[in-house]
Amino acid sequence: MATAAPHHTGSSSLGPTTHVCGLGILKAWSNIPAFGKDDMGVAVWYGENRKEVHQKVEMLRRESVAMEAVGLLREDREGGLKGIVQMLATLPTAEKEEVLRALSRA
């Protein structure tokens, strides 16, 4: 069975549901009918499409972070805004201005 190597991001670990969903996404992206059995085909596809896969994964990760931030702000608006202010205080001026421009476009 073709499986992706585990990816650890600090103290959190991916559960079985996340792993299965990730494999389903890779299967859809690869368009390999026997994804679960064709290890060589999957490896070749991944080798040829590594950059695009990483870009898509990064896009999904960013969407997940954005949705998490939305959830936190909806759950506790005051606490969320306090966190944003604290984050802005730690940024260099140029980055802070970039964030403020993005917020003004919303």
Biopython code that builds the backbone (N, CA, C, O; Angstrom):
import numpy as np
from Bio.PDB.StructureBuilder import StructureBuilder

atoms = [
    (1, "MET", "N", (0.843, -1.186, 0.000)),
    (1, "MET", "CA", (0.000, 0.000, 0.000)),
    (1, "MET", "C", (0.880, 1.236, 0.000)),
    (1, "MET", "O", (1.852, 1.305, 0.751)),
    (2, "ALA", "N", (0.552, 2.209, -0.829)),
    (2, "ALA", "CA", (1.320, 3.445, -0.889)),
    (2, "ALA", "C", (0.945, 4.323, 0.290)),
    (2, "ALA", "O", (-0.233, 4.578, 0.538)),
    (3, "THR", "N", (1.951, 4.781, 1.010)),
    (3, "THR", "CA", (1.695, 5.671, 2.135)),
    (3, "THR", "C", (2.682, 6.804, 2.108)),
    (3, "THR", "O", (3.816, 6.659, 1.652)),
    (4, "ALA", "N", (2.238, 7.926, 2.601)),
    (4, "ALA", "CA", (3.126, 9.081, 2.692)),
    (4, "ALA", "C", (3.934, 8.980, 3.972)),
    (4, "ALA", "O", (3.468, 8.431, 4.970)),
    (5, "ALA", "N", (5.124, 9.503, 3.939)),
    (5, "ALA", "CA", (5.947, 9.532, 5.146)),
    (5, "ALA", "C", (5.295, 10.452, 6.159)),
    (5, "ALA", "O", (4.739, 11.486, 5.788)),
    (6, "PRO", "N", (5.354, 10.093, 7.425)),
    (6, "PRO", "CA", (4.742, 10.965, 8.432)),
    (6, "PRO", "C", (5.439, 12.307, 8.483)),
    (6, "PRO", "O", (6.653, 12.408, 8.306)),
    (7, "HIS", "N", (4.646, 13.333, 8.728)),
    (7, "HIS", "CA", (5.189, 14.682, 8.815)),
    (7, "HIS", "C", (4.864, 15.209, 10.193)),
    (7, "HIS", "O", (3.692, 15.370, 10.532)),
    (8, "HIS", "N", (5.871, 15.479, 10.990)),
    (8, "HIS", "CA", (5.661, 15.960, 12.337)),
    (8, "HIS", "C", (5.952, 17.442, 12.398)),
    (8, "HIS", "O", (6.988, 17.903, 11.918)),
    (9, "THR", "N", (5.029, 18.190, 12.992)),
    (9, "THR", "CA", (5.191, 19.635, 13.120)),
    (9, "THR", "C", (5.152, 20.008, 14.587)),
    (9, "THR", "O", (4.179, 20.601, 15.052)),
    (10, "GLY", "N", (6.182, 19.673, 15.310)),
    (10, "GLY", "CA", (6.225, 20.025, 16.721)),
    (10, "GLY", "C", (5.579, 18.962, 17.566)),
    (10, "GLY", "O", (5.748, 17.769, 17.315)),
    (11, "SER", "N", (4.822, 19.398, 18.590)),
    (11, "SER", "CA", (4.272, 18.462, 19.548)),
    (11, "SER", "C", (2.980, 17.813, 19.085)),
    (11, "SER", "O", (2.588, 16.781, 19.630)),
    (12, "SER", "N", (2.309, 18.384, 18.098)),
    (12, "SER", "CA", (1.062, 17.784, 17.651)),
    (12, "SER", "C", (1.360, 16.622, 16.714)),
    (12, "SER", "O", (2.348, 16.636, 15.980)),
    (13, "SER", "N", (0.484, 15.608, 16.752)),
    (13, "SER", "CA", (0.673, 14.490, 15.841)),
    (13, "SER", "C", (-0.604, 14.297, 15.049)),
    (13, "SER", "O", (-1.699, 14.617, 15.511)),
    (14, "LEU", "N", (-0.444, 13.775, 13.858)),
    (14, "LEU", "CA", (-1.582, 13.568, 12.986)),
    (14, "LEU", "C", (-2.288, 12.289, 13.391)),
    (14, "LEU", "O", (-1.650, 11.258, 13.608)),
    (15, "GLY", "N", (-3.586, 12.358, 13.492)),
    (15, "GLY", "CA", (-4.361, 11.185, 13.831)),
    (15, "GLY", "C", (-4.659, 10.362, 12.602)),
    (15, "GLY", "O", (-4.358, 10.778, 11.484)),
    (16, "PRO", "N", (-5.255, 9.182, 12.799)),
    (16, "PRO", "CA", (-5.560, 8.297, 11.669)),
    (16, "PRO", "C", (-6.519, 8.929, 10.667)),
    (16, "PRO", "O", (-6.394, 8.694, 9.465)),
    (17, "THR", "N", (-7.471, 9.725, 11.138)),
    (17, "THR", "CA", (-8.413, 10.361, 10.230)),
    (17, "THR", "C", (-7.699, 11.342, 9.315)),
    (17, "THR", "O", (-7.956, 11.373, 8.111)),
    (18, "THR", "N", (-6.809, 12.139, 9.876)),
    (18, "THR", "CA", (-6.046, 13.101, 9.082)),
    (18, "THR", "C", (-5.187, 12.373, 8.051)),
    (18, "THR", "O", (-5.083, 12.808, 6.904)),
    (19, "HIS", "N", (-4.578, 11.274, 8.461)),
    (19, "HIS", "CA", (-3.727, 10.493, 7.563)),
    (19, "HIS", "C", (-4.546, 9.944, 6.391)),
    (19, "HIS", "O", (-4.121, 10.027, 5.239)),
    (20, "VAL", "N", (-5.709, 9.390, 6.689)),
    (20, "VAL", "CA", (-6.571, 8.834, 5.645)),
    (20, "VAL", "C", (-7.039, 9.942, 4.707)),
    (20, "VAL", "O", (-7.051, 9.757, 3.490)),
    (21, "CYS", "N", (-7.423, 11.092, 5.262)),
    (21, "CYS", "CA", (-7.852, 12.218, 4.425)),
    (21, "CYS", "C", (-6.710, 12.688, 3.526)),
    (21, "CYS", "O", (-6.917, 12.973, 2.346)),
    (22, "GLY", "N", (-5.508, 12.765, 4.090)),
    (22, "GLY", "CA", (-4.340, 13.175, 3.312)),
    (22, "GLY", "C", (-4.053, 12.227, 2.160)),
    (22, "GLY", "O", (-3.750, 12.659, 1.048)),
    (23, "LEU", "N", (-4.150, 10.934, 2.434)),
    (23, "LEU", "CA", (-3.946, 9.959, 1.364)),
    (23, "LEU", "C", (-5.022, 10.088, 0.293)),
    (23, "LEU", "O", (-4.743, 9.926, -0.895)),
    (24, "GLY", "N", (-6.251, 10.379, 0.710)),
    (24, "GLY", "CA", (-7.329, 10.574, -0.258)),
    (24, "GLY", "C", (-7.070, 11.774, -1.153)),
    (24, "GLY", "O", (-7.340, 11.734, -2.353)),
    (25, "ILE", "N", (-6.547, 12.836, -0.567)),
    (25, "ILE", "CA", (-6.217, 14.034, -1.349)),
    (25, "ILE", "C", (-5.103, 13.720, -2.339)),
    (25, "ILE", "O", (-5.189, 14.085, -3.512)),
    (26, "LEU", "N", (-4.050, 13.038, -1.867)),
    (26, "LEU", "CA", (-2.955, 12.677, -2.768)),
    (26, "LEU", "C", (-3.450, 11.768, -3.897)),
    (26, "LEU", "O", (-3.037, 11.921, -5.047)),
    (27, "LYS", "N", (-4.329, 10.832, -3.569)),
    (27, "LYS", "CA", (-4.886, 9.941, -4.592)),
    (27, "LYS", "C", (-5.623, 10.753, -5.650)),
    (27, "LYS", "O", (-5.468, 10.505, -6.846)),
    (28, "ALA", "N", (-6.425, 11.724, -5.213)),
    (28, "ALA", "CA", (-7.168, 12.558, -6.163)),
    (28, "ALA", "C", (-6.222, 13.395, -7.021)),
    (28, "ALA", "O", (-6.417, 13.520, -8.230)),
    (29, "TRP", "N", (-5.206, 13.962, -6.395)),
    (29, "TRP", "CA", (-4.245, 14.778, -7.149)),
    (29, "TRP", "C", (-3.483, 13.942, -8.169)),
    (29, "TRP", "O", (-3.221, 14.396, -9.282)),
    (30, "SER", "N", (-3.128, 12.712, -7.781)),
    (30, "SER", "CA", (-2.283, 11.879, -8.644)),
    (30, "SER", "C", (-3.048, 11.282, -9.809)),
    (30, "SER", "O", (-2.481, 11.034, -10.874)),
    (31, "ASN", "N", (-4.341, 11.051, -9.603)),
    (31, "ASN", "CA", (-5.164, 10.409, -10.626)),
    (31, "ASN", "C", (-4.645, 9.016, -10.981)),
    (31, "ASN", "O", (-4.785, 8.569, -12.120)),
    (32, "ILE", "N", (-4.047, 8.335, -10.009)),
    (32, "ILE", "CA", (-3.567, 6.966, -10.198)),
    (32, "ILE", "C", (-4.666, 6.030, -9.696)),
    (32, "ILE", "O", (-4.956, 6.008, -8.500)),
    (33, "PRO", "N", (-5.286, 5.249, -10.602)),
    (33, "PRO", "CA", (-6.409, 4.401, -10.192)),
    (33, "PRO", "C", (-6.074, 3.423, -9.061)),
    (33, "PRO", "O", (-6.884, 3.238, -8.153)),
    (34, "ALA", "N", (-4.912, 2.805, -9.102)),
    (34, "ALA", "CA", (-4.524, 1.819, -8.090)),
    (34, "ALA", "C", (-3.578, 2.460, -7.074)),
    (34, "ALA", "O", (-2.558, 1.867, -6.724)),
    (35, "PHE", "N", (-3.902, 3.653, -6.603)),
    (35, "PHE", "CA", (-3.039, 4.411, -5.701)),
    (35, "PHE", "C", (-2.607, 3.584, -4.490)),
    (35, "PHE", "O", (-1.444, 3.651, -4.090)),
    (36, "GLY", "N", (-3.496, 2.822, -3.911)),
    (36, "GLY", "CA", (-3.185, 2.043, -2.715)),
    (36, "GLY", "C", (-2.334, 0.823, -2.964)),
    (36, "GLY", "O", (-1.860, 0.203, -2.012)),
    (37, "LYS", "N", (-2.122, 0.455, -4.223)),
    (37, "LYS", "CA", (-1.360, -0.754, -4.537)),
    (37, "LYS", "C", (-0.154, -0.500, -5.432)),
    (37, "LYS", "O", (0.773, -1.310, -5.460)),
    (38, "ASP", "N", (-0.151, 0.595, -6.154)),
    (38, "ASP", "CA", (0.902, 0.877, -7.132)),
    (38, "ASP", "C", (1.973, 1.781, -6.513)),
    (38, "ASP", "O", (2.081, 2.961, -6.848)),
    (39, "ASP", "N", (2.760, 1.199, -5.605)),
    (39, "ASP", "CA", (3.785, 1.980, -4.906)),
    (39, "ASP", "C", (4.757, 2.648, -5.870)),
    (39, "ASP", "O", (5.102, 3.816, -5.691)),
    (40, "MET", "N", (5.197, 1.923, -6.884)),
    (40, "MET", "CA", (6.159, 2.479, -7.833)),
    (40, "MET", "C", (5.533, 3.629, -8.611)),
    (40, "MET", "O", (6.170, 4.665, -8.799)),
    (41, "GLY", "N", (4.313, 3.462, -9.059)),
    (41, "GLY", "CA", (3.635, 4.526, -9.802)),
    (41, "GLY", "C", (3.454, 5.776, -8.951)),
    (41, "GLY", "O", (3.638, 6.897, -9.426)),
    (42, "VAL", "N", (3.093, 5.570, -7.691)),
    (42, "VAL", "CA", (2.921, 6.699, -6.779)),
    (42, "VAL", "C", (4.253, 7.388, -6.533)),
    (42, "VAL", "O", (4.329, 8.617, -6.530)),
    (43, "ALA", "N", (5.312, 6.593, -6.324)),
    (43, "ALA", "CA", (6.638, 7.164, -6.076)),
    (43, "ALA", "C", (7.123, 7.968, -7.279)),
    (43, "ALA", "O", (7.680, 9.054, -7.119)),
    (44, "VAL", "N", (6.913, 7.441, -8.471)),
    (44, "VAL", "CA", (7.317, 8.151, -9.686)),
    (44, "VAL", "C", (6.507, 9.436, -9.824)),
    (44, "VAL", "O", (7.062, 10.499, -10.101)),
    (45, "TRP", "N", (5.195, 9.333, -9.631)),
    (45, "TRP", "CA", (4.349, 10.524, -9.725)),
    (45, "TRP", "C", (4.798, 11.583, -8.721)),
    (45, "TRP", "O", (4.936, 12.758, -9.064)),
    (46, "TYR", "N", (5.023, 11.160, -7.488)),
    (46, "TYR", "CA", (5.439, 12.117, -6.465)),
    (46, "TYR", "C", (6.780, 12.754, -6.828)),
    (46, "TYR", "O", (6.959, 13.964, -6.690)),
    (47, "GLY", "N", (7.708, 11.938, -7.287)),
    (47, "GLY", "CA", (9.013, 12.467, -7.679)),
    (47, "GLY", "C", (8.908, 13.508, -8.778)),
    (47, "GLY", "O", (9.657, 14.485, -8.787)),
    (48, "GLU", "N", (7.996, 13.305, -9.689)),
    (48, "GLU", "CA", (7.813, 14.231, -10.809)),
    (48, "GLU", "C", (6.994, 15.464, -10.421)),
    (48, "GLU", "O", (7.056, 16.487, -11.103)),
    (49, "ASN", "N", (6.236, 15.373, -9.340)),
    (49, "ASN", "CA", (5.312, 16.449, -8.974)),
    (49, "ASN", "C", (5.541, 16.984, -7.565)),
    (49, "ASN", "O", (4.661, 17.616, -6.980)),
    (50, "ARG", "N", (6.715, 16.728, -7.036)),
    (50, "ARG", "CA", (7.012, 17.100, -5.646)),
    (50, "ARG", "C", (6.763, 18.584, -5.370)),
    (50, "ARG", "O", (6.136, 18.936, -4.371)),
    (51, "LYS", "N", (7.251, 19.443, -6.248)),
    (51, "LYS", "CA", (7.113, 20.886, -6.033)),
    (51, "LYS", "C", (5.639, 21.300, -5.982)),
    (51, "LYS", "O", (5.233, 22.050, -5.095)),
    (52, "GLU", "N", (4.843, 20.808, -6.935)),
    (52, "GLU", "CA", (3.429, 21.144, -6.970)),
    (52, "GLU", "C", (2.697, 20.600, -5.752)),
    (52, "GLU", "O", (1.823, 21.268, -5.200)),
    (53, "VAL", "N", (3.056, 19.372, -5.327)),
    (53, "VAL", "CA", (2.427, 18.783, -4.150)),
    (53, "VAL", "C", (2.716, 19.647, -2.927)),
    (53, "VAL", "O", (1.812, 19.943, -2.145)),
    (54, "HIS", "N", (3.963, 20.048, -2.762)),
    (54, "HIS", "CA", (4.324, 20.881, -1.611)),
    (54, "HIS", "C", (3.594, 22.224, -1.651)),
    (54, "HIS", "O", (3.176, 22.729, -0.609)),
    (55, "GLN", "N", (3.437, 22.806, -2.840)),
    (55, "GLN", "CA", (2.707, 24.073, -2.962)),
    (55, "GLN", "C", (1.239, 23.903, -2.569)),
    (55, "GLN", "O", (0.680, 24.742, -1.864)),
    (56, "LYS", "N", (0.624, 22.819, -3.026)),
    (56, "LYS", "CA", (-0.771, 22.565, -2.691)),
    (56, "LYS", "C", (-0.941, 22.283, -1.201)),
    (56, "LYS", "O", (-1.902, 22.742, -0.584)),
    (57, "VAL", "N", (-0.006, 21.527, -0.627)),
    (57, "VAL", "CA", (-0.072, 21.232, 0.810)),
    (57, "VAL", "C", (0.074, 22.526, 1.608)),
    (57, "VAL", "O", (-0.639, 22.738, 2.589)),
    (58, "GLU", "N", (0.984, 23.378, 1.192)),
    (58, "GLU", "CA", (1.168, 24.662, 1.875)),
    (58, "GLU", "C", (-0.099, 25.512, 1.780)),
    (58, "GLU", "O", (-0.473, 26.174, 2.748)),
    (59, "MET", "N", (-0.753, 25.500, 0.633)),
    (59, "MET", "CA", (-1.997, 26.236, 0.468)),
    (59, "MET", "C", (-3.070, 25.689, 1.423)),
    (59, "MET", "O", (-3.788, 26.465, 2.055)),
    (60, "LEU", "N", (-3.179, 24.374, 1.527)),
    (60, "LEU", "CA", (-4.137, 23.771, 2.445)),
    (60, "LEU", "C", (-3.807, 24.107, 3.891)),
    (60, "LEU", "O", (-4.706, 24.365, 4.691)),
    (61, "ARG", "N", (-2.522, 24.105, 4.232)),
    (61, "ARG", "CA", (-2.099, 24.438, 5.592)),
    (61, "ARG", "C", (-2.484, 25.870, 5.930)),
    (61, "ARG", "O", (-2.989, 26.146, 7.019)),
    (62, "ARG", "N", (-2.241, 26.783, 4.987)),
    (62, "ARG", "CA", (-2.592, 28.193, 5.208)),
    (62, "ARG", "C", (-4.093, 28.374, 5.373)),
    (62, "ARG", "O", (-4.539, 29.151, 6.218)),
    (63, "GLU", "N", (-4.869, 27.663, 4.574)),
    (63, "GLU", "CA", (-6.325, 27.730, 4.709)),
    (63, "GLU", "C", (-6.752, 27.223, 6.083)),
    (63, "GLU", "O", (-7.648, 27.794, 6.705)),
    (64, "SER", "N", (-6.123, 26.169, 6.552)),
    (64, "SER", "CA", (-6.439, 25.613, 7.866)),
    (64, "SER", "C", (-6.109, 26.606, 8.969)),
    (64, "SER", "O", (-6.892, 26.780, 9.902)),
    (65, "VAL", "N", (-4.961, 27.255, 8.870)),
    (65, "VAL", "CA", (-4.571, 28.270, 9.862)),
    (65, "VAL", "C", (-5.561, 29.424, 9.835)),
    (65, "VAL", "O", (-5.967, 29.920, 10.886)),
    (66, "ALA", "N", (-5.951, 29.852, 8.644)),
    (66, "ALA", "CA", (-6.904, 30.958, 8.522)),
    (66, "ALA", "C", (-8.241, 30.589, 9.167)),
    (66, "ALA", "O", (-8.832, 31.406, 9.873)),
    (67, "MET", "N", (-8.715, 29.384, 8.934)),
    (67, "MET", "CA", (-9.989, 28.954, 9.514)),
    (67, "MET", "C", (-9.887, 28.831, 11.035)),
    (67, "MET", "O", (-10.842, 29.125, 11.754)),
    (68, "GLU", "N", (-8.730, 28.398, 11.513)),
    (68, "GLU", "CA", (-8.512, 28.311, 12.956)),
    (68, "GLU", "C", (-8.546, 29.716, 13.580)),
    (68, "GLU", "O", (-9.135, 29.910, 14.643)),
    (69, "ALA", "N", (-7.919, 30.679, 12.921)),
    (69, "ALA", "CA", (-7.916, 32.054, 13.418)),
    (69, "ALA", "C", (-9.335, 32.616, 13.430)),
    (69, "ALA", "O", (-9.728, 33.289, 14.383)),
    (70, "VAL", "N", (-10.097, 32.348, 12.390)),
    (70, "VAL", "CA", (-11.487, 32.799, 12.333)),
    (70, "VAL", "C", (-12.269, 32.205, 13.500)),
    (70, "VAL", "O", (-13.024, 32.909, 14.171)),
    (71, "GLY", "N", (-12.087, 30.924, 13.737)),
    (71, "GLY", "CA", (-12.785, 30.266, 14.838)),
    (71, "GLY", "C", (-12.427, 30.865, 16.186)),
    (71, "GLY", "O", (-13.300, 31.078, 17.028)),
    (72, "LEU", "N", (-11.146, 31.137, 16.394)),
    (72, "LEU", "CA", (-10.717, 31.731, 17.657)),
    (72, "LEU", "C", (-11.308, 33.118, 17.857)),
    (72, "LEU", "O", (-11.749, 33.462, 18.953)),
    (73, "LEU", "N", (-11.316, 33.913, 16.791)),
    (73, "LEU", "CA", (-11.884, 35.259, 16.891)),
    (73, "LEU", "C", (-13.392, 35.229, 17.124)),
    (73, "LEU", "O", (-13.928, 36.072, 17.843)),
    (74, "ARG", "N", (-14.071, 34.267, 16.523)),
    (74, "ARG", "CA", (-15.513, 34.155, 16.744)),
    (74, "ARG", "C", (-15.813, 33.679, 18.165)),
    (74, "ARG", "O", (-16.797, 34.091, 18.779)),
    (75, "GLU", "N", (-14.951, 32.808, 18.669)),
    (75, "GLU", "CA", (-15.139, 32.261, 20.014)),
    (75, "GLU", "C", (-14.924, 33.319, 21.087)),
    (75, "GLU", "O", (-15.683, 33.400, 22.052)),
    (76, "ASP", "N", (-13.883, 34.129, 20.912)),
    (76, "ASP", "CA", (-13.566, 35.163, 21.909)),
    (76, "ASP", "C", (-12.970, 36.359, 21.178)),
    (76, "ASP", "O", (-11.752, 36.488, 21.052)),
    (77, "ARG", "N", (-13.845, 37.224, 20.705)),
    (77, "ARG", "CA", (-13.415, 38.366, 19.888)),
    (77, "ARG", "C", (-12.393, 39.224, 20.616)),
    (77, "ARG", "O", (-11.363, 39.588, 20.047)),
    (78, "GLU", "N", (-12.675, 39.548, 21.877)),
    (78, "GLU", "CA", (-11.780, 40.417, 22.634)),
    (78, "GLU", "C", (-10.401, 39.775, 22.812)),
    (78, "GLU", "O", (-9.378, 40.431, 22.618)),
    (79, "GLY", "N", (-10.377, 38.510, 23.177)),
    (79, "GLY", "CA", (-9.104, 37.809, 23.341)),
    (79, "GLY", "C", (-8.351, 37.686, 22.024)),
    (79, "GLY", "O", (-7.128, 37.818, 21.987)),
    (80, "GLY", "N", (-9.092, 37.429, 20.934)),
    (80, "GLY", "CA", (-8.470, 37.326, 19.624)),
    (80, "GLY", "C", (-7.847, 38.632, 19.178)),
    (80, "GLY", "O", (-6.735, 38.655, 18.651)),
    (81, "LEU", "N", (-8.574, 39.723, 19.393)),
    (81, "LEU", "CA", (-8.040, 41.037, 19.025)),
    (81, "LEU", "C", (-6.824, 41.391, 19.876)),
    (81, "LEU", "O", (-5.866, 41.987, 19.383)),
    (82, "LYS", "N", (-6.867, 41.023, 21.150)),
    (82, "LYS", "CA", (-5.712, 41.266, 22.018)),
    (82, "LYS", "C", (-4.487, 40.513, 21.483)),
    (82, "LYS", "O", (-3.374, 41.039, 21.479)),
    (83, "GLY", "N", (-4.710, 39.290, 21.038)),
    (83, "GLY", "CA", (-3.618, 38.508, 20.460)),
    (83, "GLY", "C", (-3.068, 39.133, 19.190)),
    (83, "GLY", "O", (-1.857, 39.128, 18.965)),
    (84, "ILE", "N", (-3.947, 39.667, 18.363)),
    (84, "ILE", "CA", (-3.512, 40.335, 17.126)),
    (84, "ILE", "C", (-2.669, 41.554, 17.466)),
    (84, "ILE", "O", (-1.626, 41.785, 16.855)),
    (85, "VAL", "N", (-3.121, 42.327, 18.434)),
    (85, "VAL", "CA", (-2.362, 43.518, 18.852)),
    (85, "VAL", "C", (-0.983, 43.104, 19.372)),
    (85, "VAL", "O", (0.022, 43.731, 19.039)),
    (86, "GLN", "N", (-0.939, 42.055, 20.182)),
    (86, "GLN", "CA", (0.345, 41.582, 20.704)),
    (86, "GLN", "C", (1.256, 41.105, 19.576)),
    (86, "GLN", "O", (2.461, 41.355, 19.604)),
    (87, "MET", "N", (0.688, 40.424, 18.588)),
    (87, "MET", "CA", (1.477, 39.961, 17.448)),
    (87, "MET", "C", (2.017, 41.139, 16.659)),
    (87, "MET", "O", (3.181, 41.134, 16.259)),
    (88, "LEU", "N", (1.180, 42.157, 16.428)),
    (88, "LEU", "CA", (1.622, 43.341, 15.692)),
    (88, "LEU", "C", (2.764, 44.041, 16.419)),
    (88, "LEU", "O", (3.677, 44.565, 15.781)),
    (89, "ALA", "N", (2.718, 44.053, 17.738)),
    (89, "ALA", "CA", (3.762, 44.720, 18.524)),
    (89, "ALA", "C", (5.122, 44.051, 18.355)),
    (89, "ALA", "O", (6.155, 44.679, 18.585)),
    (90, "THR", "N", (5.128, 42.796, 17.959)),
    (90, "THR", "CA", (6.400, 42.080, 17.815)),
    (90, "THR", "C", (6.986, 42.184, 16.404)),
    (90, "THR", "O", (8.132, 41.796, 16.178)),
    (91, "LEU", "N", (6.210, 42.703, 15.463)),
    (91, "LEU", "CA", (6.661, 42.746, 14.065)),
    (91, "LEU", "C", (7.519, 43.972, 13.788)),
    (91, "LEU", "O", (7.322, 45.028, 14.390)),
    (92, "PRO", "N", (8.479, 43.823, 12.866)),
    (92, "PRO", "CA", (9.196, 45.006, 12.383)),
    (92, "PRO", "C", (8.207, 45.937, 11.675)),
    (92, "PRO", "O", (7.160, 45.490, 11.206)),
    (93, "THR", "N", (8.531, 47.203, 11.601)),
    (93, "THR", "CA", (7.626, 48.216, 11.055)),
    (93, "THR", "C", (7.121, 47.860, 9.661)),
    (93, "THR", "O", (5.928, 48.001, 9.390)),
    (94, "ALA", "N", (7.994, 47.402, 8.776)),
    (94, "ALA", "CA", (7.586, 47.096, 7.401)),
    (94, "ALA", "C", (6.545, 45.973, 7.377)),
    (94, "ALA", "O", (5.565, 46.053, 6.636)),
    (95, "GLU", "N", (6.752, 44.931, 8.182)),
    (95, "GLU", "CA", (5.795, 43.835, 8.227)),
    (95, "GLU", "C", (4.482, 44.277, 8.866)),
    (95, "GLU", "O", (3.406, 43.866, 8.433)),
    (96, "LYS", "N", (4.574, 45.108, 9.886)),
    (96, "LYS", "CA", (3.377, 45.628, 10.546)),
    (96, "LYS", "C", (2.547, 46.431, 9.549)),
    (96, "LYS", "O", (1.325, 46.290, 9.506)),
    (97, "GLU", "N", (3.200, 47.273, 8.746)),
    (97, "GLU", "CA", (2.498, 48.069, 7.745)),
    (97, "GLU", "C", (1.828, 47.168, 6.712)),
    (97, "GLU", "O", (0.719, 47.451, 6.259)),
    (98, "GLU", "N", (2.507, 46.083, 6.341)),
    (98, "GLU", "CA", (1.947, 45.136, 5.376)),
    (98, "GLU", "C", (0.678, 44.485, 5.936)),
    (98, "GLU", "O", (-0.317, 44.347, 5.225)),
    (99, "VAL", "N", (0.717, 44.090, 7.202)),
    (99, "VAL", "CA", (-0.454, 43.494, 7.838)),
    (99, "VAL", "C", (-1.594, 44.507, 7.908)),
    (99, "VAL", "O", (-2.740, 44.173, 7.608)),
    (100, "LEU", "N", (-1.289, 45.723, 8.295)),
    (100, "LEU", "CA", (-2.322, 46.760, 8.402)),
    (100, "LEU", "C", (-2.939, 47.077, 7.032)),
    (100, "LEU", "O", (-4.139, 47.334, 6.939)),
    (101, "ARG", "N", (-2.123, 47.060, 5.971)),
    (101, "ARG", "CA", (-2.672, 47.274, 4.615)),
    (101, "ARG", "C", (-3.619, 46.146, 4.256)),
    (101, "ARG", "O", (-4.688, 46.382, 3.694)),
    (102, "ALA", "N", (-3.230, 44.917, 4.579)),
    (102, "ALA", "CA", (-4.095, 43.770, 4.288)),
    (102, "ALA", "C", (-5.402, 43.870, 5.061)),
    (102, "ALA", "O", (-6.465, 43.556, 4.525)),
    (103, "LEU", "N", (-5.334, 44.302, 6.308)),
    (103, "LEU", "CA", (-6.548, 44.449, 7.114)),
    (103, "LEU", "C", (-7.437, 45.566, 6.568)),
    (103, "LEU", "O", (-8.662, 45.460, 6.623)),
    (104, "SER", "N", (-6.842, 46.624, 6.046)),
    (104, "SER", "CA", (-7.643, 47.736, 5.525)),
    (104, "SER", "C", (-8.367, 47.348, 4.236)),
    (104, "SER", "O", (-9.374, 47.967, 3.890)),
    (105, "ARG", "N", (-7.876, 46.338, 3.523)),
    (105, "ARG", "CA", (-8.545, 45.869, 2.292)),
    (105, "ARG", "C", (-9.739, 44.981, 2.596)),
    (105, "ARG", "O", (-10.567, 44.733, 1.720)),
    (106, "ALA", "N", (-9.836, 44.500, 3.827)),
    (106, "ALA", "CA", (-10.920, 43.565, 4.186)),
    (106, "ALA", "C", (-12.260, 44.260, 4.281)),
    (106, "ALA", "O", (-13.268, 43.617, 4.572)),
]
sb = StructureBuilder()
sb.init_structure("model")
sb.init_model(0)
sb.init_chain("A")
sb.init_seg("    ")
for serial, (resi, resn, name, xyz) in enumerate(atoms, 1):
    if name == "N":
        sb.init_residue(resn, " ", resi, " ")
    sb.init_atom(name, np.array(xyz, "f"), 0.0, 1.0, " ", f" {name:<3s}", serial, name[0])
structure = sb.get_structure()
